[in-house]
């Protein structure tokens, strides 16, 4: 008998390997955690002060003396490049009377002088001058006593700066997990990407509503119907993975999913579900392709065509995407980094959402939206965009780079209103929303520990 041919499947790339699902219960997520000041206090003392928090892009600190502030809850942290090879963080508070040393924002300084009484600190937070220091302090000269601003742990990863208020917490690398670090490294963030949008929008809701809103695709049929003709939002087509405290789904785009049947296609003005849709046509044009009106192939055959075109376009532009598998060229690799970072990652740009609690009100939050784009070789670094502050509903939503962001944002206030209703007890989650359930499970683990 002749030897049989080797028909084994090629190995699955590491970034696509399915992870084990953690055990979770199926109870309601109680609504009180979205309303209660007591729960907000528990979160601050037991969770926010123990986790790694994204503070800002490393590209904001290119030169010695460059600094920016990071506001989280009641705290303000001052991050500064104190030496050519050193970025450090300190509490943004003068040790004299407690005034903040620097206002919110960024800048450049040789030293930091508190505007209230002119106490001056070096870039490492050491007090170097104070009026009348040598004779008017009975407890001792504050400069000679070595007073300095308390430091905050600070580490960097792929061009992003993180801080942690807990000196006993694990390293940032351990916190992120090896898998997440390797996945994100494949995009070459640290070397090839730069920020080109930076917004903060005040939302009238709890910060966890922001997190929940971006952790599932179950809502796509409801508020993003325009995406149905170019993506697969079904549970089977949207794999979910867990990495320690963090999670991910892969949102498949480029061809319609199973929900896009003949009936839905006809309701949107198409001949049938195999006709090339507006969404797919836009993707084809983005890669320099223009399908003929009499296209005879099946619409689902276009995915490999798009992938091939994506690689050809990247080669023409000199972009190094050699570390990316085919799926990464089209799909949205959607990571959630506990406790408050949502990443929508594509081959040539990514969106970073940061969900920050209001310092006093559990029913308000700050939603940060930052867009990073891949910089082509020889193109030069784009200018740093100004940070812009908005309030929900002031018209800024018309300037979002995608309508889906405005649609998601519009739900915030209505969700918080519903939380206040006596007719609502808690979140009744579907299996496909289990990233939300896992987020709350991890949160519970923190707030239950003294």
N, C-alpha and C positions, 0 to 999 in steps of 0.2 A: 504494500500500500504506500502510495506517495505521501511524503510528509505534508501535513496541512500548512497552509499559509498563515503567517502571523497576522491576525485581524484585530489585535489588541488596540484599544483606543489610545490616542496620544495622552500624555499626562496632563492633568488639569493644572493650569498656572496657579501658583500659590495664592495670588490675589483673588482667585475665583473659588477657592476651596471652601466648601460648606463647613461652618463651625457647629459644634454641639449646642443644642438649645438648653438654656438654664431652666431649672424647675421654677414655675410660677404658679401662684394661686389664681383664682378666678373671681374674687370678690370685687365689689364696687370700689373705685378709688374715691374716698370721701371728699365731698366738696369743701369741707371746712378748711382744708389746707390752702385753698385759693382765697380765703376770706379772713382767716384768723390772724390777728396781730401776735398772739401767743405762738402759733406755729411759725410765723415769720421770725420771731426771736430765736426759736429753737434752730431753725435753718441757719441763722447767722452764727450762733455760738458753736453749733456742732457740725455743720457742713461747710459753709462758705470759708470758715477760717482754717479748714483742714485739707482743702483740695487745691490742685493747680488751676490757676485762672489765667486765661489769655489776656495780656495787658495791651499789646500793640505790635505793629510790624517792626522788625529789627532795622529795616531801611530808614526808619525815622531817627535813627541814632548813628549816622555815618561818621561823625567827627567827635573828638574829645570835647566835652562841654555841651553836646546836644542832649536835650531832655524832653520828656513828655510826662503828663500825669495820667493816672488810671484811677477812675472813680468806681468803687464797688460798695453798695450799701452805705454805711456811715463813714467809710474810710476813703482816703485819698493817698495814693502811692506815687512817689516821685521816682521815675526811672531815668538814669543818666549814663552816658558813656563816660566813665571816670578815667579811663585809660584806653590806649589804642586797642588793647585786647580784653577790655573789661567793661561789661555792662552790669550795673548794680541797681538795687531798688532800696528805697527807704521810706518810712512814713513821712508824708508831706505835712509836717507839723513842727513848729518852732518849740524848742525845749524851754523857752522862757515863760510865755504865757499861753501857749497853745494855739497861736494863730497859724493858719496855713501859710507855708512859705511861698508857694507858687500858686497862682490861679489855675483853673482848668486849662489845658492846652499844651502847647509845645514851644520850644525855643532853644536858645543857645546862651550859655553863661560860663564865666570863669569861676564863679562862686555863687552861692545863693544867700541873699540878704533878706531877712524878714522885714517887711515894710513897716511893721509896727514900732519896734524899738531898735532896729538896725543890727540885730545879732546876725553875724555873717558866718556861713559854713562853707567848707571846701566841697569839692565834687563828691567826696566820699562821706559827707555828712558830719565831719568833725568841726566843732566850733573853733573859729580862728580869730574872731574879734567880737567884742561887745562894748558898747559905751560904758565907761567908768568901771570896767571889769577889775582893774587892779586895786581898787580901794573902797568900793561901795557895796560889797557883798560879804556880810559877816560870816556866812557859811563857807566862804572861799571863792577865789577868783574862778569864774566858770570856765574860762579858757584854760587856765592852768590845771583845773580839776579834770580836764579831758572830756567835757560834755560833748556828746555827739547824738545825732538823730538815730533812733533805733532802725536797724536794717531789716529788710524783708527778703526772704529767699527769692532768688531770681535765676532762671535758666532759660536757654533758648533752644528752639527746635525748628529746623527748616524755615528760617527767616522770620519766626514768630517768637515773641518774648512772653514768658509766663512768670507768674509770681505765686508764692505760697506763704501764708502767714504762720504755718506750723513748721517749726524747726525739726520736728520728729517725723514728718511725713516722708514717704519714699521719694526717690529721685523722680524727676519728670519722665525719664526714659521708662522706668518701671511703671509709673502711673499710666502712661499712654499704652503700654504693652508692646512687645516686640512686633506683633502682627500689624498693628496700626502704624507704628513707626516705619516699617518696611513698605507698607502700602503707600503711605503719603510720600515717602522718599522717592518713589518711582516717578513722580511728576516733576522733580527737580525744582521744587518751590523756592528753596533757599537761594538758588543761583539765577533762575530764569523768570521769576514772577515779580511784579511790582504792583502796588496798590494804585487804583485809578478812580475809585469812588469811596467816599467815607461819610456816611450819614448816621445820625442818631434820631430816632423818632420816639416821642413819648406816647405810649399806649395806655389806655385806661383799663388795664387788666393786670392780673397777677403774672409774674414772670414765667410761671409754669404753663400758662396758656400759650405763651409764645413757643416754648419748647414742644409742647404737645402738638401744636398746629403743624409743625414741620417734620414730625416723626412718623407719619403714615401717609399712604396714598389713597386711603379709603374715601377721602373727600374729593378726589379728582372728578368723579362723575357729577358731584354737586356744584362745585364752584369753578372748576377748570374744564368745562366741556369742550373748549376749543383745542385741548390737548389730546382728545380721544382719537383723532384721526392720524396721529403720528407717534403714539406711545402705547406701552402695555402696562396698565395699572393693576392687572389681576394678581391675586395672591400667588398663583403658579408662576407668573412671569416676573415677579418682583422678589427675588431671594432676599431673605433677612439673615443677618449674622450678628453674633455677639462676641465682643472682645473684652473680657473683664467687665468693667463698669460701662463700657462704651458699646455702640451698636452701629449697624450699617444696613441700608438696603441699596440694591442696584436697580435704578429706574431705566428700563429699556426704552430707547427712542430710535427713530429712523423708519419704523414701519408700524402700522396700526396693530393693536392687540386683539385678542379674541372677542372683546365686546363690540368691536367695529364690524358688525355684520351687515348684510345687504339692507335690512330695514333701517338701521341707524344711518348708513351711508345715504340712502335715498331721502331720509328726513333732513339731511344736510345739503341736498341738491346734487348728489353724485349719482352716476348711473348704477353702480353697485359697489361693493366693498373692495373690489380689485382696482378701481380707478385711482390713479395717483392723486392724492389729496393736496390741499394748499400747504399743509404743514410739511409733508414730505417733499413737495416741490421746493419749498424754501430751503430745506436742508440740502437738496441737490444743487441749487443755485449757489449756496454758500461754499460748496466745494468745486465750483466751476463747471457743473454739469447742468444740462438742460434737456430733460426727457422730451421725446417727441409726442405730439398729441395722440398718435396712433400706437402708443406703447402696447405691445402684445404680451409681454411677460407678466408674471404674477407680481403684485406689488411687494410681497414679502421677499422676492428675489433681489430687491434693491439694497438690502442691508450690506451684503458683501461688496456691492458696487460703491456704496458710501464709504465703507472702511478703506477700500483700496484708494479711493479719491482723497480721503483724509491723509493717508500716508504720503501720497504724491504731493499734495499741497504743502504739507509740513516740510518735505524735502526741498521743494522749491523755495520756501521761506527760510531755510537753514535752521529750522527748529529741531532740537534733539528730542525726539519722542521714542527713541530706541528702547527705552525701558518700559514702554506701555504695551499691554496686550491689546488685541483688536477691540475688545469690549470697551476699554477705556477711551478709545477714540470717538465713540458715539455716545455712550451711556452716561448718565448722571450717577456717579459713585457718591452716595449720600451718607456721610458719617455724622454721628452725634458723639461728641466728646463730653462726658459728664464733667460738670453739671450743666453747662450753659452754652456750648458751642455747636452750631449746625454748619456743616460743610456740604455745599453742592459743588462737586468737582467734575470738570470736563477737561479735555486735553489742553485747551488753550486759555481757559480762564477758570476761576472758581469764586464762589460766593461764600463769605463767612458771615454768619449771623451770630450775634452775641446777645443773650437775653439776660439783662441785669435787673435785680430787684430795686425798687424805689427805696431810698434810705429810711422812709418812715411809714409809707402807706402800702399795705399788702395788696391793694386793688389797683396799683399802678406799677408800671415798669418802664424801662428804657430798652429799646430794641436798636441795636447797632447793626448796620448793613455796610459791609466792606466788600468791594469787588477787586480782585487781583487778576492781572492779565499777563500772559506770557510775552516777554520782550524779545523780539527777533534780533539775531546777531547783526550788529551794525546799525540798528535802529536808534540806539541811544535810550537812556532811561527817561520815561515820561515824567513831567513835573508832578510833584506830590500834590494831590487834590486838596483843596481846603476842606476841613471838617465842617459839616453843615448840620444844624439842629432843626428839627421839625416837630410839629404836634399833629397827631392823627387827624386827618380831615382838612388840613390847611391847603390842599392842592398839590403837595409834593408828589402824590402817588402817580400823577400823570408823567412824571419823569423817571419812573422805574425802568430799568432795561428790559423788563418783561412784565406783561399784564398780570401774570399769576401772582407776583409779589403783592401787587395792590389788592388783588382778590383775597389773598390770605390775610393781609393786614386789616381789611374791612371787617373781618369776622371777630376781631379782638374784643371790641366793646360789647357786641351782642352776646358773646360767650360769657363774659364777666357778669352781665345782667342776668343771664340764666342761672349762673351759680348762686345768685342772691335769692332766687325764687324758693318759696317753701315747697313747691311742687317738684323740686329736683333734689335728689339725695347724693348722687355721685356718678362717676363715669362707668358706663356699662360697655366694656370694650370688646371688640371683635378680635379673633385670633390674629388677623392681619395688622392689628394695632398693638401688637405685643411689645414693640419697642417702647411705647408709652408706658406699658405696665412695668417693663424692666427698669425704666428710668425711675418710676416711683418706688419700686422695690429697693433700688440702690439708695435713693433718698431716705427711705425709711431706715435702712441700715445705719446711716449716719445719725439721724436725729434720735434714734433709740439708744445711742451710746453716749454716756455722760462725757 
